[in-house]
Amino acid sequence: MNKVLIIANEFPPMGGAGVQRTTKFVKYLREFDFEPIVITKEHMGGLSDRSLLQYIPDDIKIYRLKAYDFINRTGILKLPMKFIGTRILSPDSEFFWYYFNRDKVLDIIKKEKIQLIYTTSFPYSSHLMGLYLRKKLNNIRWIVDFRDEWTNNPYHRDSFFKRLKFKAEKKKEIEVTSNCDYFVTNTPLMLEGFLKDNKDLHKNSTFIPNGYDEDDFCHVLDKRDGENKFVITYTGSLYGRRNLDEFLDGL
């Protein structure tokens, strides 16, 4: 099998929406003749979902590197550390995880004889890790996966601190997209935004939409009673500009 290094800062037992895509990729990659090796961070706190570990094959190698957590601190340092992580650090609160672990990842690549790496964001610092490795190892191939937009993210326009860092981060974003071998997003609209900033991506990019795993639903019973009723389920989060006003008005 071909070895692929999966660099995913967010990975089980961390819970939440961000881990689902990578978890399922790792679960099924062997069926496509790829052997995944995962680089992630130590889980220090925050949202957890240990049930997701059941989807990871037991013999998959997972390197959990030291976390430099600015978000889930407790005690007197909680608020100042969170402010630094969410407002000051660029591109995000995981910058130091990338910076202080990058040479460890370089050693892992040499040890495991990796020729293909895959980085996924959020956080965007995972792509800085990929960019560093790409510059150090000319023979390696690099796939970039964006689950969320970076500088084109509309929620960033609402943040004063993000607007201050916009030019520097746009430059870094284009450096990432210009140096990767293949570029992936999870929606066509997001891909369109990246293509406007870097037209060279047309030749080596695509979108892979988020899907579902049939294994997760094989034991679900159909309890519908045949009446004219149905359930609408929203599986995302409500924050920032997102709200249900128009939907509720329609009901």
ZAMIKE-845206 format. One record per residue (C-alpha): residue number from 0; residue in one letter; x, y, z. Coordinates in pm, 1 decimal. Layout:
N
@nr->NUM; rest->a; xx->X; yy->Y; zz->Z
...
***
This chain:
251
@nr->0; rest->m; xx->0.0; yy->0.0; zz->0.0
@nr->1; rest->n; xx->98.0; yy->361.4; zz->-51.8
@nr->2; rest->k; xx->148.6; yy->545.0; zz->276.6
@nr->3; rest->v; xx->-26.7; yy->879.8; zz->322.5
@nr->4; rest->l; xx->39.1; yy->1109.0; zz->617.3
@nr->5; rest->i; xx->-286.3; yy->1264.7; zz->739.2
@nr->6; rest->i; xx->-216.1; yy->1592.0; zz->923.3
@nr->7; rest->a; xx->-538.0; yy->1671.3; zz->1106.6
@nr->8; rest->n; xx->-519.1; yy->1885.3; zz->1417.8
@nr->9; rest->e; xx->-882.1; yy->1792.5; zz->1490.4
@nr->10; rest->f; xx->-920.1; yy->1416.1; zz->1527.8
@nr->11; rest->p; xx->-1095.4; yy->1173.8; zz->1767.2
@nr->12; rest->p; xx->-1136.8; yy->1158.9; zz->2061.1
@nr->13; rest->m; xx->-1206.1; yy->1525.2; zz->1985.8
@nr->14; rest->g; xx->-1572.1; yy->1562.1; zz->1894.1
@nr->15; rest->g; xx->-1768.7; yy->1804.4; zz->1681.5
@nr->16; rest->a; xx->-1829.7; yy->1859.3; zz->1313.0
@nr->17; rest->g; xx->-1467.3; yy->1918.1; zz->1216.0
@nr->18; rest->v; xx->-1346.4; yy->1564.6; zz->1286.5
@nr->19; rest->q; xx->-1609.8; yy->1371.5; zz->1090.4
@nr->20; rest->r; xx->-1468.9; yy->1410.3; zz->739.0
@nr->21; rest->t; xx->-1114.7; yy->1307.9; zz->829.9
@nr->22; rest->t; xx->-1235.2; yy->1021.2; zz->1050.1
@nr->23; rest->k; xx->-1425.3; yy->864.1; zz->762.5
@nr->24; rest->f; xx->-1142.1; yy->920.7; zz->515.5
@nr->25; rest->v; xx->-907.7; yy->734.0; zz->749.7
@nr->26; rest->k; xx->-1164.3; yy->455.7; zz->792.7
@nr->27; rest->y; xx->-1193.9; yy->384.8; zz->419.9
@nr->28; rest->l; xx->-855.6; yy->477.1; zz->269.1
@nr->29; rest->r; xx->-728.2; yy->119.5; zz->282.0
@nr->30; rest->e; xx->-1001.6; yy->19.5; zz->39.1
@nr->31; rest->f; xx->-828.0; yy->248.6; zz->-212.4
@nr->32; rest->d; xx->-482.0; yy->100.8; zz->-147.7
@nr->33; rest->f; xx->-363.4; yy->379.4; zz->83.8
@nr->34; rest->e; xx->-224.2; yy->321.6; zz->431.9
@nr->35; rest->p; xx->-308.7; yy->626.0; zz->649.2
@nr->36; rest->i; xx->-75.3; yy->744.7; zz->923.7
@nr->37; rest->v; xx->-225.2; yy->1023.0; zz->1133.4
@nr->38; rest->i; xx->-60.0; yy->1330.3; zz->1283.7
@nr->39; rest->t; xx->-278.8; yy->1510.7; zz->1535.6
@nr->40; rest->k; xx->-250.7; yy->1682.1; zz->1872.6
@nr->41; rest->e; xx->-290.7; yy->1554.3; zz->2224.8
@nr->42; rest->h; xx->-649.8; yy->1602.5; zz->2331.3
@nr->43; rest->m; xx->-632.0; yy->1841.7; zz->2626.3
@nr->44; rest->g; xx->-997.2; yy->1929.7; zz->2674.1
@nr->45; rest->g; xx->-1295.2; yy->2084.2; zz->2505.6
@nr->46; rest->l; xx->-1550.3; yy->1888.5; zz->2306.1
@nr->47; rest->s; xx->-1496.8; yy->1510.5; zz->2322.6
@nr->48; rest->d; xx->-1664.0; yy->1214.0; zz->2156.3
@nr->49; rest->r; xx->-1481.8; yy->890.1; zz->2233.1
@nr->50; rest->s; xx->-1740.5; yy->691.5; zz->2037.4
@nr->51; rest->l; xx->-1570.9; yy->811.8; zz->1717.9
@nr->52; rest->l; xx->-1263.9; yy->602.8; zz->1801.4
@nr->53; rest->q; xx->-1457.3; yy->289.8; zz->1703.7
@nr->54; rest->y; xx->-1438.8; yy->398.7; zz->1340.2
@nr->55; rest->i; xx->-1059.1; yy->409.4; zz->1339.6
@nr->56; rest->p; xx->-895.9; yy->70.7; zz->1268.1
@nr->57; rest->d; xx->-703.0; yy->-43.8; zz->1576.2
@nr->58; rest->d; xx->-376.8; yy->-87.7; zz->1387.0
@nr->59; rest->i; xx->-369.1; yy->262.0; zz->1235.6
@nr->60; rest->k; xx->-61.8; yy->455.0; zz->1349.1
@nr->61; rest->i; xx->-156.6; yy->779.6; zz->1523.4
@nr->62; rest->y; xx->107.3; yy->1026.8; zz->1640.3
@nr->63; rest->r; xx->-41.1; yy->1259.6; zz->1901.4
@nr->64; rest->l; xx->195.5; yy->1554.3; zz->1928.8
@nr->65; rest->k; xx->219.3; yy->1796.9; zz->2217.8
@nr->66; rest->a; xx->-63.8; yy->2048.8; zz->2229.5
@nr->67; rest->y; xx->-14.1; yy->2419.9; zz->2292.5
@nr->68; rest->d; xx->-372.9; yy->2489.6; zz->2390.0
@nr->69; rest->f; xx->-483.0; yy->2853.2; zz->2413.3
@nr->70; rest->i; xx->-857.0; yy->2784.7; zz->2404.6
@nr->71; rest->n; xx->-931.1; yy->2529.1; zz->2676.2
@nr->72; rest->r; xx->-725.8; yy->2673.5; zz->2961.3
@nr->73; rest->t; xx->-869.0; yy->2698.0; zz->3309.8
@nr->74; rest->g; xx->-805.7; yy->2928.5; zz->3602.4
@nr->75; rest->i; xx->-673.4; yy->3282.3; zz->3598.7
@nr->76; rest->l; xx->-508.9; yy->3245.4; zz->3256.3
@nr->77; rest->k; xx->-824.0; yy->3126.6; zz->3080.2
@nr->78; rest->l; xx->-945.8; yy->3460.4; zz->2940.4
@nr->79; rest->p; xx->-608.3; yy->3614.7; zz->2844.1
@nr->80; rest->m; xx->-493.6; yy->3291.4; zz->2677.0
@nr->81; rest->k; xx->-818.0; yy->3262.7; zz->2483.5
@nr->82; rest->f; xx->-786.0; yy->3625.9; zz->2374.1
@nr->83; rest->i; xx->-433.2; yy->3563.4; zz->2246.6
@nr->84; rest->g; xx->-536.1; yy->3242.7; zz->2071.4
@nr->85; rest->t; xx->-844.9; yy->3378.2; zz->1898.6
@nr->86; rest->r; xx->-742.4; yy->3739.7; zz->1835.8
@nr->87; rest->i; xx->-363.6; yy->3774.1; zz->1821.5
@nr->88; rest->l; xx->-211.1; yy->3452.5; zz->1685.3
@nr->89; rest->s; xx->-213.1; yy->3409.0; zz->1309.4
@nr->90; rest->p; xx->-360.2; yy->3225.2; zz->1136.4
@nr->91; rest->d; xx->-523.1; yy->3064.7; zz->1443.4
@nr->92; rest->s; xx->-470.0; yy->2937.7; zz->1796.2
@nr->93; rest->e; xx->-281.8; yy->2627.5; zz->1673.8
@nr->94; rest->f; xx->14.3; yy->2820.4; zz->1533.9
@nr->95; rest->f; xx->249.6; yy->2698.1; zz->1807.5
@nr->96; rest->w; xx->133.3; yy->2338.4; zz->1761.0
@nr->97; rest->y; xx->250.5; yy->2365.9; zz->1401.8
@nr->98; rest->y; xx->567.1; yy->2561.3; zz->1477.4
@nr->99; rest->f; xx->707.6; yy->2353.1; zz->1762.2
@nr->100; rest->n; xx->611.3; yy->2014.1; zz->1614.6
@nr->101; rest->r; xx->704.9; yy->2065.6; zz->1250.7
@nr->102; rest->d; xx->1050.5; yy->1909.2; zz->1277.5
@nr->103; rest->k; xx->905.1; yy->1611.5; zz->1466.4
@nr->104; rest->v; xx->673.1; yy->1556.7; zz->1172.6
@nr->105; rest->l; xx->970.1; yy->1583.5; zz->937.9
@nr->106; rest->d; xx->1139.6; yy->1302.3; zz->1132.4
@nr->107; rest->i; xx->821.1; yy->1091.8; zz->1119.3
@nr->108; rest->i; xx->805.4; yy->1132.3; zz->741.7
@nr->109; rest->k; xx->1161.8; yy->1007.9; zz->706.7
@nr->110; rest->k; xx->1102.9; yy->722.8; zz->952.2
@nr->111; rest->e; xx->781.4; yy->606.3; zz->783.4
@nr->112; rest->k; xx->912.2; yy->671.4; zz->429.9
@nr->113; rest->i; xx->614.1; yy->890.1; zz->344.1
@nr->114; rest->q; xx->574.2; yy->1020.7; zz->-10.5
@nr->115; rest->l; xx->225.8; yy->1174.0; zz->14.4
@nr->116; rest->i; xx->87.1; yy->1411.7; zz->276.8
@nr->117; rest->y; xx->-267.2; yy->1538.6; zz->325.4
@nr->118; rest->t; xx->-346.6; yy->1843.8; zz->536.5
@nr->119; rest->t; xx->-695.8; yy->1953.4; zz->632.3
@nr->120; rest->s; xx->-829.7; yy->2269.9; zz->790.3
@nr->121; rest->f; xx->-967.2; yy->2419.9; zz->1009.8
@nr->122; rest->p; xx->-727.6; yy->2501.6; zz->1175.9
@nr->123; rest->y; xx->-528.7; yy->2659.6; zz->892.7
@nr->124; rest->s; xx->-203.6; yy->2600.2; zz->1081.6
@nr->125; rest->s; xx->-221.5; yy->2241.3; zz->954.5
@nr->126; rest->h; xx->-157.4; yy->2380.2; zz->605.5
@nr->127; rest->l; xx->139.8; yy->2579.1; zz->733.7
@nr->128; rest->m; xx->276.8; yy->2244.6; zz->849.9
@nr->129; rest->g; xx->225.1; yy->2107.7; zz->499.8
@nr->130; rest->l; xx->388.9; yy->2411.0; zz->340.5
@nr->131; rest->y; xx->693.7; yy->2374.0; zz->565.4
@nr->132; rest->l; xx->727.1; yy->2004.6; zz->479.0
@nr->133; rest->r; xx->679.6; yy->2074.0; zz->107.4
@nr->134; rest->k; xx->969.8; yy->2318.3; zz->110.6
@nr->135; rest->k; xx->1192.1; yy->2079.3; zz->304.5
@nr->136; rest->l; xx->1114.9; yy->1770.2; zz->94.9
@nr->137; rest->n; xx->1101.1; yy->1830.0; zz->-277.9
@nr->138; rest->n; xx->1006.1; yy->1470.1; zz->-357.7
@nr->139; rest->i; xx->690.6; yy->1468.9; zz->-147.3
@nr->140; rest->r; xx->341.8; yy->1523.8; zz->-287.3
@nr->141; rest->w; xx->95.3; yy->1736.4; zz->-95.4
@nr->142; rest->i; xx->-286.1; yy->1739.8; zz->-99.7
@nr->143; rest->v; xx->-463.5; yy->2033.7; zz->66.9
@nr->144; rest->d; xx->-821.8; yy->1999.8; zz->192.8
@nr->145; rest->f; xx->-1029.6; yy->2299.3; zz->305.3
@nr->146; rest->r; xx->-1342.6; yy->2221.3; zz->506.7
@nr->147; rest->d; xx->-1395.4; yy->2594.7; zz->564.0
@nr->148; rest->e; xx->-1283.8; yy->2902.5; zz->376.0
@nr->149; rest->w; xx->-986.5; yy->3095.3; zz->507.8
@nr->150; rest->t; xx->-958.4; yy->3461.2; zz->412.2
@nr->151; rest->n; xx->-1280.5; yy->3447.2; zz->209.7
@nr->152; rest->n; xx->-1472.6; yy->3328.0; zz->514.4
@nr->153; rest->p; xx->-1759.7; yy->3577.1; zz->556.5
@nr->154; rest->y; xx->-1746.2; yy->3543.9; zz->935.2
@nr->155; rest->h; xx->-1393.0; yy->3681.7; zz->932.7
@nr->156; rest->r; xx->-1527.0; yy->4010.5; zz->798.4
@nr->157; rest->d; xx->-1711.1; yy->4055.9; zz->1126.9
@nr->158; rest->s; xx->-1386.4; yy->4034.5; zz->1325.7
@nr->159; rest->f; xx->-1176.8; yy->4348.7; zz->1369.3
@nr->160; rest->f; xx->-867.1; yy->4141.8; zz->1443.3
@nr->161; rest->k; xx->-916.5; yy->3921.9; zz->1137.3
@nr->162; rest->r; xx->-946.7; yy->4229.7; zz->918.2
@nr->163; rest->l; xx->-615.2; yy->4354.9; zz->1056.2
@nr->164; rest->k; xx->-446.9; yy->4029.0; zz->956.1
@nr->165; rest->f; xx->-625.4; yy->3992.7; zz->621.8
@nr->166; rest->k; xx->-342.8; yy->4091.9; zz->383.6
@nr->167; rest->a; xx->-79.4; yy->3881.1; zz->556.1
@nr->168; rest->e; xx->-308.0; yy->3578.7; zz->572.1
@nr->169; rest->k; xx->-420.6; yy->3618.7; zz->210.8
@nr->170; rest->k; xx->-55.3; yy->3611.3; zz->106.9
@nr->171; rest->k; xx->3.9; yy->3296.2; zz->311.3
@nr->172; rest->e; xx->-312.7; yy->3135.5; zz->175.1
@nr->173; rest->i; xx->-200.7; yy->3189.0; zz->-184.6
@nr->174; rest->e; xx->141.7; yy->3048.4; zz->-95.5
@nr->175; rest->v; xx->-30.6; yy->2732.8; zz->30.6
@nr->176; rest->t; xx->-252.7; yy->2695.0; zz->-276.2
@nr->177; rest->s; xx->38.4; yy->2765.4; zz->-511.5
@nr->178; rest->n; xx->268.1; yy->2502.6; zz->-361.2
@nr->179; rest->c; xx->29.6; yy->2210.6; zz->-314.1
@nr->180; rest->d; xx->6.9; yy->1934.4; zz->-574.2
@nr->181; rest->y; xx->-368.4; yy->1897.1; zz->-546.8
@nr->182; rest->f; xx->-638.4; yy->2112.8; zz->-391.2
@nr->183; rest->v; xx->-973.2; yy->2001.7; zz->-246.5
@nr->184; rest->t; xx->-1271.1; yy->2179.2; zz->-90.6
@nr->185; rest->n; xx->-1602.1; yy->2037.6; zz->29.5
@nr->186; rest->t; xx->-1831.6; yy->2264.4; zz->-175.8
@nr->187; rest->p; xx->-1820.5; yy->2398.2; zz->-533.6
@nr->188; rest->l; xx->-1891.3; yy->2751.2; zz->-410.7
@nr->189; rest->m; xx->-1588.5; yy->2743.6; zz->-183.2
@nr->190; rest->l; xx->-1372.3; yy->2611.0; zz->-465.8
@nr->191; rest->e; xx->-1492.9; yy->2893.8; zz->-688.4
@nr->192; rest->g; xx->-1372.3; yy->3148.3; zz->-433.3
@nr->193; rest->f; xx->-1024.0; yy->2996.8; zz->-420.4
@nr->194; rest->l; xx->-1006.5; yy->2981.8; zz->-800.3
@nr->195; rest->k; xx->-1071.4; yy->3355.7; zz->-821.3
@nr->196; rest->d; xx->-764.7; yy->3417.5; zz->-605.1
@nr->197; rest->n; xx->-543.7; yy->3159.8; zz->-775.3
@nr->198; rest->k; xx->-641.2; yy->3073.5; zz->-1132.3
@nr->199; rest->d; xx->-364.6; yy->2811.8; zz->-1155.6
@nr->200; rest->l; xx->-575.0; yy->2586.8; zz->-932.6
@nr->201; rest->h; xx->-804.4; yy->2508.5; zz->-1227.2
@nr->202; rest->k; xx->-571.2; yy->2230.7; zz->-1342.0
@nr->203; rest->n; xx->-530.8; yy->2051.1; zz->-1008.4
@nr->204; rest->s; xx->-840.2; yy->2101.2; zz->-794.9
@nr->205; rest->t; xx->-1181.9; yy->1955.2; zz->-721.2
@nr->206; rest->f; xx->-1446.7; yy->1942.5; zz->-450.9
@nr->207; rest->i; xx->-1540.9; yy->1635.7; zz->-247.8
@nr->208; rest->p; xx->-1873.4; yy->1702.5; zz->-74.7
@nr->209; rest->n; xx->-1939.9; yy->1588.8; zz->278.8
@nr->210; rest->g; xx->-2143.2; yy->1271.9; zz->275.5
@nr->211; rest->y; xx->-2263.5; yy->1007.4; zz->513.1
@nr->212; rest->d; xx->-2150.6; yy->659.1; zz->610.0
@nr->213; rest->e; xx->-2412.7; yy->390.8; zz->547.4
@nr->214; rest->d; xx->-2262.8; yy->185.9; zz->831.4
@nr->215; rest->d; xx->-2386.8; yy->450.5; zz->1074.6
@nr->216; rest->f; xx->-2748.5; yy->389.5; zz->974.2
@nr->217; rest->c; xx->-2768.5; yy->15.2; zz->914.8
@nr->218; rest->h; xx->-2941.8; yy->-43.6; zz->1250.6
@nr->219; rest->v; xx->-3175.9; yy->254.6; zz->1233.5
@nr->220; rest->l; xx->-3540.8; yy->152.0; zz->1228.5
@nr->221; rest->d; xx->-3800.0; yy->328.1; zz->1014.4
@nr->222; rest->k; xx->-4056.0; yy->438.1; zz->1272.8
@nr->223; rest->r; xx->-4271.2; yy->647.7; zz->1042.2
@nr->224; rest->d; xx->-4639.9; yy->580.9; zz->1094.6
@nr->225; rest->g; xx->-4754.9; yy->664.7; zz->743.2
@nr->226; rest->e; xx->-4917.0; yy->994.4; zz->837.3
@nr->227; rest->n; xx->-4838.1; yy->1318.9; zz->659.3
@nr->228; rest->k; xx->-4566.5; yy->1418.1; zz->902.5
@nr->229; rest->f; xx->-4195.2; yy->1448.6; zz->856.6
@nr->230; rest->v; xx->-3894.7; yy->1555.8; zz->1061.2
@nr->231; rest->i; xx->-3653.9; yy->1826.9; zz->946.9
@nr->232; rest->t; xx->-3308.6; yy->1791.9; zz->1101.0
@nr->233; rest->y; xx->-3042.5; yy->2063.2; zz->1101.6
@nr->234; rest->t; xx->-2705.1; yy->1909.3; zz->1182.6
@nr->235; rest->g; xx->-2491.9; yy->2222.9; zz->1193.2
@nr->236; rest->s; xx->-2434.3; yy->2498.4; zz->1447.5
@nr->237; rest->l; xx->-2601.7; yy->2837.2; zz->1482.5
@nr->238; rest->y; xx->-2355.8; yy->3121.8; zz->1531.7
@nr->239; rest->g; xx->-2254.0; yy->3456.0; zz->1384.4
@nr->240; rest->r; xx->-2466.8; yy->3538.0; zz->1081.1
@nr->241; rest->r; xx->-2651.5; yy->3205.9; zz->1090.0
@nr->242; rest->n; xx->-3008.8; yy->3202.6; zz->1214.8
@nr->243; rest->l; xx->-3338.1; yy->3026.1; zz->1151.8
@nr->244; rest->d; xx->-3555.4; yy->3335.0; zz->1098.1
@nr->245; rest->e; xx->-3646.3; yy->3274.6; zz->733.7
@nr->246; rest->f; xx->-3698.8; yy->2904.1; zz->790.2
@nr->247; rest->l; xx->-3925.2; yy->2962.0; zz->1089.3
@nr->248; rest->d; xx->-4117.7; yy->3232.1; zz->901.4
@nr->249; rest->g; xx->-4178.1; yy->2980.5; zz->624.6
@nr->250; rest->l; xx->-4319.8; yy->2728.3; zz->867.5
***
